[in-house]
Amino acid sequence: MKRIMALAAMLPALAALAAAPPFKGDAAKAQPIVDKVCAACHAADGNSQVAINPKLAGQIPEYLHKQLANFKAAAGKKAERENPVMAGMVAGLSPEDLRNLAVYFAGQTAKPGAAKSKDLVALGQKIYRGGIVGKGVPACASCHGANGSGMPAQYPRLSGQHAEYVEAQLKGFRSGERANDPVSAMRGVAGKLSDREIQAVADYVAGLR
C-alpha cells in the first residue's frame, strides 16, 4: 500500500516532466570543462574505465543534470547528494555549465559492458524482469525499461553501467546514505534487497543491452 501511495504521489511530477520542452544545452561549450574536470574520472567520451566511477555516455540528460545539481550545496543547505569529490568538481560550475555537461555526455555513444557471474546473472535477470513478489519488490524493467535504456526525464539508463557502481548506489539507497531519489522510491526498493540480490541486479545490468 505504501508503495502504491508513493507512486501515486509521483504522478503529477512525472506528468509535468513528460510535458516539459526538450532539454537544451550547448555540448561544444562543455568540452573545455570535460577536458579539465571530468575526463580524468569519467573519460572524455563518458565511458569510464574505472568501475567505481559511473559511465555517463548516453545517459538521459535530465537525469545527469539533476545529479550534477544535487551535488552542489546552496543557500547554506547541504547538497542533496553528498559526495566530497563531486562537490568539489561542481562547486565552481554555473547552472549553464551543468546543463551543457548533461547534454554533452548524453550525446556520447555508450559502450556496452559485460556481466561476470553466470549464477548472479540468472538471479539478476529474474529480479530485473519480474521483481520479487514475496518482498514487494517491483521489476526494475517497469521503470528502467526492458533493455535498461531508462525513461527520458524520469528514470536513468542502467544498460552497461559498471556493476560495482550500481551495487554501491543500491547499497547507498538501502542505508539511506544516498537520499536524492524522489519520494524515496529507490530507498523503498533497495531496502528490501539482500546483498546477494543487489549484486545480482548490478551484474545483470552491466551486461544488459
C-alpha positions in Angstrom: 0.0 0.0 0.0 2.8 2.4 0.9 4.5 1.7 -2.5 1.2 2.4 -4.3 0.7 5.7 -2.4 4.3 6.7 -3.2 3.9 6.1 -6.9 0.6 7.9 -6.9 2.3 10.9 -5.3 4.8 10.9 -8.1 2.3 11.0 -10.9 1.8 14.8 -11.0 5.6 15.4 -11.1 6.1 12.8 -13.8 3.3 14.2 -15.9 4.9 17.6 -15.7 8.3 16.2 -16.8 6.6 14.4 -19.7 5.1 17.7 -20.8 8.3 19.7 -20.4 10.1 21.0 -23.5 13.2 19.2 -24.8 16.2 19.5 -22.6 18.6 22.0 -24.1 22.3 22.9 -23.6 25.5 23.5 -25.7 27.7 20.5 -25.9 30.5 22.5 -27.5 30.7 24.8 -24.6 31.1 21.8 -22.2 34.2 20.5 -24.0 36.7 22.6 -22.1 35.2 21.6 -18.8 35.1 17.9 -19.8 38.8 18.1 -20.7 39.9 19.9 -17.5 37.5 18.5 -14.9 35.6 15.4 -16.0 37.8 13.3 -18.2 40.2 12.1 -15.6 37.5 10.1 -13.8 34.8 9.6 -16.4 36.8 9.6 -19.7 36.4 12.3 -22.3 33.7 10.3 -24.0 31.9 9.4 -20.8 32.8 5.7 -20.9 34.6 5.5 -17.6 37.2 2.7 -17.4 37.2 2.8 -13.5 34.5 0.6 -12.0 33.7 3.0 -9.1 33.2 5.9 -11.5 29.9 5.7 -13.4 29.7 5.7 -17.2 28.0 8.9 -18.3 27.8 8.3 -22.0 24.3 8.0 -23.4 22.7 8.8 -20.0 19.4 10.7 -20.0 20.3 14.5 -19.9 17.6 15.4 -17.4 19.0 12.8 -15.0 22.6 13.9 -15.5 21.6 17.5 -14.8 19.7 16.6 -11.7 22.6 14.6 -10.3 25.1 17.4 -11.0 22.8 20.0 -9.4 22.3 17.7 -6.4 26.0 17.6 -5.7 26.0 21.3 -5.2 25.3 22.9 -1.8 23.2 26.0 -1.9 22.0 28.8 0.4 23.5 27.3 3.4 21.9 23.9 2.8 23.9 20.8 2.4 23.9 19.1 -1.0 21.0 16.7 -1.7 23.6 14.1 -2.8 26.6 14.2 -0.6 29.9 13.3 -2.2 33.1 15.3 -1.3 34.8 14.6 -4.6 31.9 15.6 -6.8 31.0 18.6 -4.6 34.5 20.0 -5.3 34.1 19.3 -9.0 30.8 21.2 -9.4 31.4 23.9 -6.9 32.6 26.4 -9.5 30.3 25.5 -12.3 27.3 27.6 -13.3 23.8 26.4 -13.9 24.5 26.8 -17.6 27.7 24.7 -17.3 25.7 21.9 -15.7 23.2 21.9 -18.5 25.9 21.9 -21.1 27.7 19.0 -19.5 24.5 17.0 -19.3 23.8 17.5 -23.0 27.5 16.7 -23.8 27.6 13.3 -22.0 24.1 12.4 -23.1 25.3 12.8 -26.7 28.2 10.4 -26.4 27.9 6.8 -27.5 27.7 4.4 -24.6 30.0 1.3 -24.9 28.5 -2.0 -23.8 29.5 -3.7 -20.6 29.5 -7.3 -19.6 28.2 -9.4 -16.7 30.7 -11.6 -14.8 28.8 -14.3 -12.9 26.5 -16.8 -14.6 24.8 -17.6 -11.3 24.3 -13.9 -10.4 23.1 -13.0 -13.9 20.3 -15.6 -13.7 19.1 -14.2 -10.4 19.6 -10.6 -11.5 17.5 -11.2 -14.7 14.7 -12.7 -12.6 14.6 -9.7 -10.3 15.1 -7.1 -13.1 12.3 -8.5 -15.2 9.9 -9.9 -12.6 10.8 -8.3 -9.3 10.4 -10.2 -6.0 6.7 -10.7 -5.3 7.2 -12.0 -1.8 9.1 -8.9 -0.8 7.0 -6.4 -2.7 9.9 -5.5 -5.0 8.7 -4.3 -8.4 10.5 -5.3 -11.6 13.4 -3.0 -12.4 12.3 -3.1 -16.0 9.0 -1.4 -15.1 10.8 1.9 -14.6 14.2 1.5 -16.3 13.0 -0.4 -19.4 13.4 -3.9 -20.7 16.8 -3.1 -22.2 17.9 -0.7 -19.4 17.6 2.4 -21.6 15.6 4.2 -18.9 12.7 6.6 -19.4 13.5 10.1 -20.6 13.2 12.8 -17.9 12.2 10.2 -15.4 14.4 7.2 -14.9 18.1 6.8 -15.7 19.7 4.5 -18.2 21.3 1.4 -16.5 22.4 -0.6 -19.5 26.1 -1.3 -19.5 26.8 0.5 -16.2 29.6 -0.8 -14.1 28.3 -3.4 -11.7 30.5 -2.2 -8.9 29.0 1.3 -9.2 25.4 0.1 -9.4 26.0 -2.1 -6.3 27.4 0.8 -4.4 24.4 3.0 -5.3 21.8 0.4 -4.4 23.5 -0.2 -1.0 23.7 3.6 -0.5 19.9 3.8 -1.1 19.4 0.9 1.2 21.3 2.5 4.0 19.9 6.0 3.4 23.4 7.3 2.7 22.1 8.3 -0.7 18.7 10.0 -0.4 18.1 12.1 -3.5 15.5 9.8 -5.0 12.0 11.3 -5.5 9.6 10.2 -2.8 12.2 7.6 -1.5 11.3 5.3 -4.5 14.8 3.7 -4.7 15.2 3.6 -1.0 12.0 1.7 -0.7 13.1 -0.8 -3.3 16.7 -1.2 -2.2 15.7 -1.5 1.4 14.1 -4.9 0.6 17.1 -6.4 -1.2 19.8 -8.6 0.3 23.4 -8.1 -0.5 23.3 -11.1 -3.0 20.2 -9.7 -4.7 21.8 -6.3 -5.1 25.0 -7.9 -6.5 22.8 -10.0 -8.9 20.9 -7.0 -10.3 24.1 -5.0 -10.6 25.8 -7.8 -12.5 22.9 -8.2 -14.8 22.5 -4.6 -15.8 26.2 -4.4 -16.5 25.7 -6.8 -19.5 22.2 -5.5 -20.4 21.9 -4.1 -23.9 
